[in-house]
Amino acid sequence: MLAIIGGSGLTQLASLEVARREVVRTPYGEPSGTLAFGRIGAQEVVFLARHGHGHTIPPHRVNYRANLWALVKAAGAEGIISVASVGGIRDDLGPGALVVPHQIIDYTWGRMHSFFDGGDAPVVHVDFTEPYDRALRERLLCAAAAAGLKTSGAAVYAATQGPRLESAAEIERLARDGADIVGMTGMPEAALARELEIPYAAICAVANWAAGRGDSASTIHFDRLEAVLQETLGQVRRVIEQLCATRVAAP
């Protein structure tokens, strides 16, 4: 079963034929919402809206541990695709671009970021050299190519705290650090997936230029952001549909 976590603008998948919905309780509290089980084509899928179905949960309040535990331990997902909207920092990653990041830098703070949080259990360290699963990333890139969509497969995701957007000076700092895109939900989600030893990859829709970049040199144009995001998420849906098709066809 493939798990899909929908981010801002993606609270449901139109192509998902929902068979049932399930409320899950976890040792870490409640996930963001009910799990929707169904199929895309012949592929079994479980879907979870990261911010809740009414988009009421801000990035720093998402219960990432409950979300990951519910998808993996309760639903039995064998891989996770994270969908997220981001701001573009690198010159070639402007609004409308699709990105499958290969690295991440964590600037968040105060979030419950590990399942190994002390108590009587021994300390556990995980290798996070490559935060995204290489094989699952490649499948996303191949699916995008098969769908006729251009996708960048080499990008560093900067995970910031939110919910406010960043200042121009902060974006300059992220750029100096080597970040190419900026979002608010990449961590601790990726690290928790690694702790659960589940393949995890992200596909990001660039909704706007980050502060001080492109036409955001003076301000972020929110009136344009939503239209671009919805158009780009339409492409993300095509990638997911193609991924499910190729997964089923694979021997």
C-alpha positions in Angstrom: 0.0 0.0 0.0 1.2 3.5 -0.9 0.6 6.4 1.5 0.1 9.9 0.2 0.3 12.9 2.6 -1.4 15.9 1.0 -0.1 19.4 1.9 -1.5 22.9 1.4 -4.0 22.9 -1.5 -4.3 19.1 -1.6 -6.8 18.0 1.0 -8.2 15.2 -1.2 -7.4 13.3 -4.4 -10.1 13.3 -7.0 -8.6 10.2 -8.6 -8.8 8.2 -5.4 -11.7 5.8 -5.3 -12.4 5.9 -1.6 -13.5 2.5 -0.2 -13.6 3.5 3.5 -12.4 6.1 6.0 -10.9 5.2 9.3 -10.3 7.2 12.5 -7.0 6.1 14.0 -5.8 6.6 17.6 -2.0 6.4 18.1 0.3 6.4 21.2 1.3 9.9 20.1 -2.2 11.4 20.0 -4.5 12.0 17.0 -3.3 12.3 13.4 -4.4 15.3 11.3 -7.6 13.6 10.2 -9.2 10.4 9.1 -7.4 8.0 6.8 -9.0 7.5 3.4 -8.4 4.1 2.0 -9.0 3.3 -1.7 -7.4 2.8 -5.1 -5.9 4.9 -7.8 -6.1 2.7 -10.8 -5.3 -0.7 -9.4 -2.9 0.6 -6.7 -4.0 0.5 -3.1 -3.6 3.9 -1.5 -4.1 5.5 1.9 -4.4 9.3 1.9 -4.0 11.8 4.8 -4.4 15.5 4.7 -1.5 16.9 6.6 -3.3 20.1 7.7 -6.7 18.5 8.2 -9.5 18.4 5.7 -10.4 22.0 6.4 -6.7 23.1 6.4 -7.0 24.2 10.0 -3.7 22.9 11.4 -0.6 25.2 11.0 2.8 23.6 10.1 4.2 23.9 13.6 1.1 22.3 15.2 0.9 19.2 12.9 1.2 16.0 14.9 3.9 14.5 12.6 4.5 11.5 14.9 0.8 10.5 15.0 0.5 11.0 11.2 3.5 8.7 10.4 2.6 6.1 13.0 -1.0 5.9 11.7 0.1 5.5 8.1 2.8 2.9 8.8 1.8 1.0 11.9 -2.0 1.2 11.6 -2.6 1.4 7.8 0.4 -0.8 6.8 1.9 1.6 4.2 5.0 0.4 2.5 6.0 3.7 1.1 5.1 7.4 1.6 4.8 10.2 -0.9 4.7 13.7 0.6 3.1 16.5 -1.3 4.0 20.0 -0.3 3.8 23.6 -1.6 7.1 25.5 -1.4 8.7 28.8 -2.3 11.3 29.0 -5.0 14.8 30.2 -4.1 17.0 29.0 -7.0 16.6 31.0 -10.2 15.2 28.1 -12.3 12.7 27.1 -9.7 10.0 29.7 -10.1 6.2 29.5 -9.6 4.8 26.4 -11.4 7.9 24.3 -11.1 7.8 20.7 -9.9 10.6 19.5 -7.6 11.6 16.2 -6.2 14.2 17.3 -3.5 17.2 15.1 -2.7 18.4 16.9 0.4 16.9 18.8 3.4 18.1 21.4 5.9 16.1 21.6 9.2 15.5 25.1 10.6 12.5 24.1 12.7 12.4 24.1 16.5 10.2 22.9 19.3 8.5 20.1 17.3 8.3 16.5 18.5 10.9 15.2 16.2 11.6 11.6 17.2 9.9 8.4 18.3 13.0 7.7 20.4 12.2 10.3 23.0 13.8 9.0 26.2 12.0 7.1 28.9 13.0 3.4 29.5 13.8 2.8 25.8 17.5 2.9 24.7 18.7 5.8 22.6 18.5 5.1 18.9 20.4 7.0 16.2 19.4 6.8 12.5 21.5 7.5 9.4 20.1 10.5 7.7 22.8 11.1 5.1 20.2 10.7 2.3 16.9 11.9 3.8 14.8 10.8 0.9 14.6 7.3 -0.4 16.6 7.1 -3.6 14.4 4.4 -5.3 11.1 6.2 -4.5 12.5 9.5 -5.8 13.5 7.8 -9.0 10.0 6.4 -9.5 8.6 9.9 -9.0 10.9 11.3 -11.6 10.2 8.5 -14.1 6.4 9.0 -13.5 6.7 12.7 -14.2 8.7 12.1 -17.4 6.1 9.5 -18.5 3.4 12.1 -17.9 5.3 14.6 -20.1 6.1 16.9 -17.2 9.4 18.6 -16.5 10.6 18.0 -12.9 13.8 19.0 -11.1 15.4 16.1 -9.3 18.2 17.9 -7.6 17.2 20.4 -4.9 17.8 21.2 -1.3 14.6 21.7 0.8 14.9 24.3 3.6 12.3 23.4 6.4 11.3 26.5 8.3 9.1 27.0 11.3 6.2 28.9 10.0 3.4 29.8 9.8 4.7 33.2 8.7 6.7 33.4 5.5 10.3 34.3 5.7 12.0 37.7 5.5 14.2 38.5 2.4 17.3 38.4 4.7 16.3 34.9 5.9 15.9 33.7 2.3 19.4 35.1 1.5 20.7 33.1 4.5 19.0 29.9 3.2 20.5 30.5 -0.2 24.0 30.9 1.2 23.4 27.6 3.1 22.7 25.9 -0.2 18.9 25.7 -0.1 16.9 25.8 -3.4 13.3 25.7 -2.1 11.7 26.6 1.2 8.7 25.0 3.0 7.4 24.4 6.5 6.5 20.7 6.7 9.5 18.8 5.5 10.7 18.2 9.0 10.4 16.2 11.2 8.3 14.2 8.7 11.2 12.9 6.7 13.2 12.0 9.8 10.3 10.2 11.4 9.8 8.1 8.3 13.5 7.1 8.5 13.0 6.1 12.1 10.2 3.9 11.0 12.4 2.5 8.2 9.8 3.3 5.6 10.7 4.6 2.1 9.8 8.3 1.9 10.0 10.9 -0.9 8.5 14.3 -1.6 7.2 16.0 -4.6 6.9 19.8 -4.2 4.9 22.4 -6.1 6.5 25.8 -6.3 3.6 28.2 -5.5 5.6 31.4 -5.4 9.0 33.0 -5.3 10.5 33.1 -1.9 10.9 36.6 -0.3 13.2 38.8 -2.2 13.3 36.5 -5.2 11.9 37.0 -8.7 8.8 39.2 -8.6 8.7 38.9 -4.8 11.5 41.4 -4.4 9.2 43.7 -2.5 6.2 41.5 -1.5 4.6 38.1 -1.8 1.6 38.3 -4.2 -1.0 36.1 -2.4 -3.6 36.8 -5.0 -1.4 35.0 -7.6 -0.2 32.3 -5.3 -3.4 30.2 -5.0 -4.0 30.1 -8.8 -0.5 28.9 -9.5 -0.6 26.4 -6.7 -3.8 24.8 -7.9 -2.5 24.6 -11.5 0.8 23.0 -10.3 -1.0 20.6 -8.0 -2.9 19.4 -11.0 0.4 18.3 -12.4 1.3 16.6 -9.1 -1.9 14.6 -9.4 -0.9 13.5 -12.8 2.5 12.3 -11.5 0.8 10.4 -8.7 -1.6 8.7 -11.1 1.3 7.8 -13.4 3.3 6.5 -10.4 0.5 4.2 -9.4 0.1 2.9 -12.9 3.8 2.1 -13.3 3.8 0.6 -9.8 1.0 -1.8 -10.7 2.7 -2.7 -14.1 6.1 -3.4 -12.5 6.9 -7.1 -12.0 
